[in-house]
Each structure stands twice: as C-alpha cells, then as structure tokens.
C-alpha cells in the first residue's frame, strides 16, 4: 500500500485524535474562563446567567494590581538580564572549543536540575545572611538564575546553525567588531534571542515555588499573591484574574502578529 493511501485512510483518525488532544489541553482554561462569569459566591458554572461581579471585585483588591505590575517589571528585568548573559555565553559555546566549555554549559543549565523549592530555601538562607531578604533586588537575582537556562538553550540553538562566513565578509569590508555584531550577528540570531526572552519572561512571571520563600508583603508577585489568597478564600476571584491574564496575552499576540508578524518574530521568516 502506498504512503499516500495510508495517510488518506488514517486522515480522519488523526484529525479526531488531534481534535480530542486540543480539547483536552484547552478544557481547563475554558472552564476557568466560564467560572469567572458566575454570579455565585463560590466556584460554580454560571447556571443563573452571566455576571461581571468577580471582574468588578478585582478593583476592590488593589494589591493584585500592584502585584501584577511588580510581576511584569520583575519578569522583564530578569529576562533581559538573562538574555544579556545568554547571548555571549551561547556564541562562545557554539563557536569555540576551550577548556571548561562543557563545565560552563553545565553550570548555566544546572538550575533546571534543582527543584525550585530547594532553590527557594537556599536563596532564603543566603539572602538572610547578606541582608537581601524581602528585597526586590534579591527577587531579580533569584529569577535571573532560574530563567537563564531557558534563554541560553534557545539562543544557543540559533547560534549553532549560524554561518560565520557572513561575519567574516563584513569584517573584511572594514566593519568594526561591534558593528559586525549589531548589523550581522544579532539579526541572524534574533529569533532565538526573542524566543528566549519570551520564554524567560513567562517562566519568571509564572514562578511560585521559589518566589514564595524570598518574597515579602512589599514585593509580592501576582502568582504568590494568588497563592496566598486561595489559602483563605474559595471564590471565583482567582478565575476572573486568570481570565483577564488570558485575554491580555491573547490581545498581545494578536497585536504582535499584526505589527511585526509572529512568524518573523519567532521563526525568523519575514512576511512576503
């Protein structure tokens, strides 16, 4: 039997499997979004009509808005610093063979092998000794360490397949090293840099296990604030906040696609 005939016969089955898999993945998100519109004071589906009660309730908790702002600022700052470390490290690891190369790679990827709870306890003890407990700067240090492996992996993948002859051609035409990096190297690895930054930002924004140990009432992130809230309250407020975050992310993706193009941003292929 030809491969085309086999694919044609398995097409409906594959389509059904993909549809069920997609539904399985999206079902929890859809349930959270639906529960956010319930008029009840407890977690339930909106059987008596839709209500914006719990979206209005967000305004009664300004600490959530402050925590959201701190989470965005923390994620942007830590992911930017992580990219600043990842780009030179990835270029060095991808291009050169030097003593300690594998050690350097293993060291920068090592946070992936340590549970974040263990990292949180270690950071808490260390920051207590140096006086950074509950400090925003301490949060940045901790988040940079845990997100750097994600940024490094994607930048390294982009750097490994880069043709260095383009850089040599630019240098032979008189371009300075920084100009070569800015005009040639960086555009070539930009998809990896952008993807690494986005993944690092998402990891930082969503981090709870480590942050809960080193955060303070003055420097709480949104996930930690939500975690502390659900310990004493069981109501749809968390669902409404989650729904707002989902909508904001969807709008951001649409805007990026319209303004710049997601394929160009993450894959590196421009629109025709």
ABEGO torsion letter per residue (X at the ends): XBAAAAAAAAAAAAAAAAAAAAAAAAAAAAAAAAAAABABABBBBBAAEBBAAAAAAAAABAAAAAAAAAAAAAAAAAAAAAAAAAAAAAAAAAABBBBGAAAAAAAAAAAAABBAAAAAAAAAAAAAAAGABGBAAAAAAAAAAAAAAAAAAAAAAAAAABBAAAAAAAAAAGBBAAAAAAAAAAAAAAAAAAAAAAAAAAAAAABAAAAAAABBAAABBAAAAAAAAAAABBBAAAAAAAAAAAAAAAAAAAAAAAAAEAAAAAAGBBBX
